[in-house]
Amino acid sequence: MAAPLIHTSHLLRPYDGPRKLDDQVRLAELLAKAGTGLPPAFMSDPGGILALMYRAIALDIPLMVAADNLVFDRRGCAMRARLMKALVTVRAGHRLVPVETTDKIAVVRLEYNAADGRAPLTVEWTIATALENGLVKDKSAWVGYAASMLYWRAMAKAVNLGCPEATLGLGIIEARDPNDETDEDHPTRPTPTPETVVVTDGDGRPVADDAVADILNSVATRDPDTGRPLVSPSTTIDDLRAAWNVAAKEPGDGSSRPITRFAHADGDDRFTLQDVLADLVEQVTARDREAAAIAATQEPEPVPVLDAAAGTAGPLPCGCDAATVTATGQHSDGCRR
């Protein structure tokens, strides 16, 4: 079989640009005038191209590979996930093993090369973490491509914690929010400002206002003893995402967003709607994991064996007519198997 025309190691050929400053400046000025061939951000910006050259030298990668895979903004420099993976696996010789990848959680194990000697490092990123940090927003990649976003986050976390030397400590573009100027590789949970005026009941105890109560009632019930919000049996992660997006929107009347308002009290501790929704996400994740574990241990229901010679007749346990199944070899579209 012929070798592939492009191999991952081609991303990691040595730096191929000029080394002398005069030559670098001349090339940067020429490239800045190019109408095509470079990302738009570098056009008419010889200084930016010069900075790109020095990043390419530091990473020891071809100049055009750097142009295609590095991004500069006010947060600094970041690389595309594919370059990070190549630097870690091809150049450093480590392995990035996807242990679990779903739209709720991604678990990645970093296995070091034989000469390194360090024990493997396993990290995870969950949709609960993304929600708590305000990353799941309307029309963002987190809504339609949660599994991919969680995987890239988990991969970047493993690299940043386990072998930052392989990427010179740079994060990945996929872990950034294009509408946020903060560093998304080291997210911090936003601290909402609770509503100054808290609604109280007849006994002076704080209660959730109507907007917060409506959002909570759509996804949760209350523990009859403690009053703690409990996720409804039918509530899914998608339901909580939708509730989060509704809660995070500006009301338009000058009041604070519902997500920052009081939602629940436990003794002297008060919790905002953001705190409660994050807790509900954890409840759903735990519930779904438990259900999956139980399902994995259960034997599948046996499929009835039909005996045409014996003239099997009547309805089967799945609701289909035995004679029809025997004759056609197929169950009906509404089969309950």
matplotlib code that plots the C-alpha trace (Angstrom):
import matplotlib.pyplot as plt

x = [0.0, 1.3, 2.2, -0.3, 0.5, 0.2, 1.2, 0.7, 4.5, 4.5, 2.9, 6.1, 8.8, 11.5, 11.1, 11.8, 11.8, 14.7, 16.8, 18.4, 16.4, 17.0, 15.7, 12.8, 11.7, 12.0, 9.9, 7.3, 6.9, 6.4, 4.0, 2.0, 1.3, 0.1, -3.6, -3.9, -1.9, -2.1, -5.0, -6.7, -5.4, -1.8, -2.5, -1.0, 0.6, 4.3, 4.8, 2.3, 4.0, 7.3, 5.8, 4.5, 8.0, 9.3, 6.5, 7.3, 11.0, 10.1, 7.9, 10.3, 7.5, 7.2, 6.2, 3.0, 2.0, 2.3, 0.2, -2.5, -2.5, -1.7, -4.0, -3.0, -5.4, -5.5, -5.4, -2.1, -1.4, -3.2, -2.9, -5.4, -6.1, -4.7, -1.3, -1.4, -2.1, 0.7, 3.2, 2.3, 1.9, 4.2, 7.0, 7.0, 5.9, 3.2, -0.4, -3.7, -6.2, -10.0, -11.4, -14.9, -16.5, -20.2, -22.2, -22.1, -18.4, -15.1, -12.3, -8.8, -5.7, -2.2, 0.2, 3.9, 6.5, 8.6, 11.6, 9.7, 8.7, 5.9, 2.6, -0.4, -2.6, -6.4, -8.5, -12.2, -14.3, -18.1, -21.0, -21.7, -18.3, -19.1, -22.5, -21.0, -18.5, -21.0, -19.7, -22.9, -24.6, -27.2, -25.8, -22.4, -20.6, -21.4, -25.1, -24.6, -21.2, -20.9, -19.1, -16.3, -16.0, -15.7, -13.1, -10.9, -11.2, -10.2, -7.3, -6.0, -6.4, -4.3, -1.6, -1.6, -1.3, 0.8, 3.2, 3.0, 6.6, 5.4, 3.4, 5.4, 2.3, 0.0, -3.7, -6.0, -8.3, -11.1, -11.1, -11.8, -15.0, -14.8, -17.0, -15.0, -11.6, -10.8, -8.5, -10.8, -8.0, -8.1, -11.8, -13.0, -16.6, -18.3, -19.6, -23.0, -24.2, -27.3, -30.4, -30.2, -33.9, -34.9, -38.6, -39.8, -42.8, -45.2, -42.6, -39.8, -38.1, -36.5, -38.3, -37.6, -39.4, -41.8, -39.3, -36.9, -39.7, -41.0, -37.6, -37.1, -40.5, -39.8, -36.9, -37.2, -39.3, -38.7, -37.7, -40.7, -38.5, -35.6, -37.0, -33.9, -34.5, -34.5, -34.2, -37.5, -37.4, -38.0, -35.5, -32.5, -29.2, -30.8, -33.7, -31.2, -29.2, -32.4, -33.3, -29.8, -30.0, -33.4, -32.0, -28.9, -30.8, -31.2, -34.9, -35.0, -36.7, -33.5, -33.6, -30.9, -30.8, -32.7, -29.5, -28.1, -31.1, -31.9, -33.3, -32.9, -31.8, -30.3, -30.1, -28.1, -26.7, -28.3, -27.9, -28.5, -30.3, -26.9, -25.9, -29.1, -29.0, -25.4, -26.5, -29.3, -26.8, -24.8, -27.9, -28.8, -25.2, -25.2, -28.7, -27.7, -24.5, -26.4, -29.0, -26.2, -24.4, -27.6, -28.5, -25.0, -25.6, -29.0, -29.5, -31.4, -34.9, -35.1, -36.6, -39.5, -38.6, -41.3, -42.0, -43.7, -44.2, -46.1, -48.3, -47.5, -50.5, -51.8, -50.1, -46.4, -45.2, -44.1, -47.6, -47.0, -49.1, -47.2, -48.5, -47.6, -44.1, -43.7, -44.8, -42.8, -39.8, -40.3, -42.0, -44.3, -43.1, -44.8, -43.1, -42.4, -39.3]
y = [0.0, 3.4, 5.8, 8.6, 12.0, 13.8, 12.5, 14.0, 14.4, 16.8, 19.3, 19.0, 19.6, 22.1, 25.8, 26.8, 30.6, 33.1, 33.3, 36.7, 39.8, 41.7, 38.7, 38.2, 41.9, 41.8, 38.6, 40.0, 43.1, 41.0, 38.6, 41.5, 42.8, 39.4, 39.3, 35.6, 32.8, 34.1, 34.3, 37.8, 38.7, 38.9, 40.9, 44.4, 43.6, 42.9, 43.2, 40.4, 38.2, 38.9, 37.8, 34.7, 33.8, 33.9, 31.6, 29.3, 29.3, 28.6, 25.7, 24.7, 24.3, 25.5, 29.1, 28.4, 25.7, 28.3, 30.7, 28.1, 26.9, 29.8, 32.7, 36.0, 38.3, 40.2, 37.0, 36.1, 33.2, 29.9, 26.9, 24.7, 21.4, 19.4, 21.1, 20.5, 16.8, 16.5, 18.2, 15.9, 12.6, 12.8, 14.9, 14.2, 10.6, 10.6, 9.2, 10.9, 8.2, 9.1, 7.0, 8.3, 10.9, 11.8, 15.0, 14.9, 14.1, 13.6, 11.6, 11.6, 9.7, 11.1, 8.2, 9.2, 7.7, 4.8, 7.0, 9.6, 7.3, 9.3, 7.6, 8.2, 11.2, 11.0, 14.2, 14.9, 17.8, 17.6, 19.6, 20.6, 22.4, 24.1, 25.3, 26.5, 28.6, 30.1, 28.5, 27.0, 29.8, 30.1, 29.4, 28.4, 25.2, 23.9, 23.5, 21.4, 19.9, 19.3, 16.0, 17.5, 20.6, 18.4, 16.2, 19.2, 20.7, 17.4, 17.0, 20.5, 20.1, 16.9, 18.6, 21.7, 19.7, 16.8, 18.0, 21.8, 21.7, 20.0, 23.1, 25.8, 26.2, 27.4, 26.6, 25.7, 27.9, 25.4, 26.1, 29.8, 31.7, 34.0, 36.6, 36.5, 38.1, 35.9, 32.9, 29.9, 27.4, 28.2, 29.0, 30.5, 30.3, 33.7, 35.1, 36.6, 39.5, 38.4, 40.5, 43.4, 43.1, 39.5, 38.5, 37.2, 35.3, 36.2, 34.9, 37.0, 34.0, 34.5, 33.0, 32.8, 35.5, 34.5, 34.5, 32.3, 30.0, 29.5, 28.4, 26.1, 24.6, 23.7, 21.4, 20.6, 19.7, 20.4, 18.0, 18.1, 18.0, 20.3, 22.3, 21.5, 21.6, 18.1, 17.4, 16.1, 12.5, 13.5, 16.4, 16.0, 17.9, 19.6, 20.8, 22.3, 24.0, 25.6, 26.7, 28.1, 30.1, 31.6, 32.5, 34.1, 36.5, 40.2, 40.8, 44.1, 46.0, 47.1, 44.3, 41.8, 38.5, 35.7, 33.6, 36.0, 36.1, 34.2, 30.7, 28.6, 28.9, 26.2, 27.6, 30.8, 29.9, 31.5, 30.2, 31.9, 30.3, 29.6, 27.6, 25.6, 24.9, 23.7, 21.3, 20.0, 19.3, 17.2, 15.4, 14.5, 13.4, 11.1, 9.8, 9.0, 7.3, 5.1, 4.2, 3.3, 1.1, -0.7, -1.2, -2.7, -5.4, -6.5, -9.3, -8.4, -9.6, -12.8, -12.6, -15.1, -18.0, -18.8, -22.3, -22.3, -26.0, -25.9, -23.2, -20.5, -18.1, -15.3, -12.1, -12.2, -10.5, -7.6, -7.1, -8.4, -11.1, -14.4, -15.7, -12.4, -12.5, -16.1, -15.4, -12.2, -12.8, -9.3, -7.6, -4.6, -1.0, -0.5, -3.5, -3.1, -5.3]
z = [0.0, -0.9, 1.9, 2.5, 0.8, 4.1, 7.5, 10.9, 11.3, 8.4, 10.8, 12.9, 10.4, 11.6, 11.3, 7.7, 7.9, 8.0, 11.2, 10.7, 11.8, 8.6, 6.5, 8.9, 8.5, 4.7, 4.6, 7.0, 4.9, 1.7, 3.3, 4.8, 1.3, 0.1, -0.9, -0.2, 1.5, 5.0, 7.5, 7.3, 10.7, 9.4, 6.3, 6.4, 9.7, 9.3, 13.1, 13.7, 11.1, 12.8, 16.1, 14.4, 13.2, 16.7, 17.9, 15.0, 16.0, 19.7, 18.7, 15.9, 13.3, 9.7, 9.3, 7.3, 9.8, 12.5, 10.4, 10.0, 13.6, 15.9, 16.8, 18.6, 20.5, 23.7, 25.7, 24.1, 21.8, 21.4, 19.0, 17.2, 19.0, 16.1, 16.5, 20.3, 19.7, 17.1, 19.4, 22.3, 20.5, 17.4, 18.7, 22.5, 21.9, 24.6, 24.1, 24.6, 25.1, 25.0, 27.9, 27.6, 25.3, 25.5, 25.4, 29.3, 30.0, 28.4, 30.1, 28.7, 29.9, 29.2, 28.9, 28.9, 26.6, 27.9, 28.5, 30.6, 33.5, 34.9, 35.9, 33.5, 34.2, 33.8, 33.7, 32.9, 31.7, 32.3, 30.9, 34.5, 34.6, 31.4, 32.6, 35.9, 34.1, 31.7, 28.6, 27.3, 25.4, 22.7, 19.2, 20.6, 19.7, 23.2, 22.1, 19.0, 19.5, 23.3, 23.0, 20.8, 23.0, 26.1, 24.5, 23.4, 26.9, 28.6, 26.2, 26.8, 30.5, 30.4, 28.4, 30.5, 33.7, 32.6, 29.9, 29.3, 28.1, 24.9, 23.9, 25.8, 28.0, 25.2, 25.3, 22.4, 20.4, 20.8, 24.5, 24.0, 23.9, 20.9, 22.8, 26.0, 26.6, 29.6, 29.4, 28.9, 29.5, 33.2, 33.7, 36.9, 37.9, 37.6, 40.8, 40.2, 42.2, 44.2, 43.9, 46.5, 47.3, 48.2, 48.2, 51.5, 52.7, 55.6, 58.1, 56.7, 55.1, 51.6, 48.7, 45.0, 42.9, 40.1, 37.3, 39.2, 40.4, 36.9, 35.7, 38.6, 38.3, 34.6, 35.6, 39.3, 42.3, 46.0, 48.7, 51.0, 54.1, 53.3, 50.4, 48.3, 44.5, 43.1, 39.4, 37.9, 36.7, 33.1, 33.1, 30.8, 30.3, 27.3, 29.5, 31.9, 29.1, 27.9, 31.5, 31.9, 28.7, 29.7, 33.2, 31.7, 29.5, 30.3, 31.3, 29.4, 32.3, 34.0, 36.6, 37.1, 35.2, 36.9, 37.1, 39.6, 41.9, 45.1, 44.5, 47.7, 51.3, 53.5, 57.0, 56.8, 53.4, 50.4, 46.8, 43.5, 40.6, 39.0, 42.1, 42.0, 38.3, 38.6, 41.4, 39.2, 36.4, 38.9, 39.9, 36.3, 35.6, 38.7, 37.8, 34.2, 35.3, 37.7, 35.1, 32.6, 35.2, 36.0, 32.3, 31.7, 34.2, 32.9, 30.5, 27.3, 27.1, 25.1, 21.6, 21.1, 18.9, 16.5, 15.3, 11.9, 12.0, 15.3, 13.9, 16.5, 16.7, 18.7, 20.0, 21.1, 24.3, 22.2, 20.8, 17.3, 15.7, 15.7, 12.4, 10.6, 12.1, 11.1, 7.5, 6.9, 9.2, 10.6, 13.5, 13.0, 13.1, 16.5, 18.1, 21.8, 21.9]

ax = plt.figure().add_subplot(projection="3d")
ax.plot(x, y, z, "-o")
ax.set_aspect("equal")
plt.show()
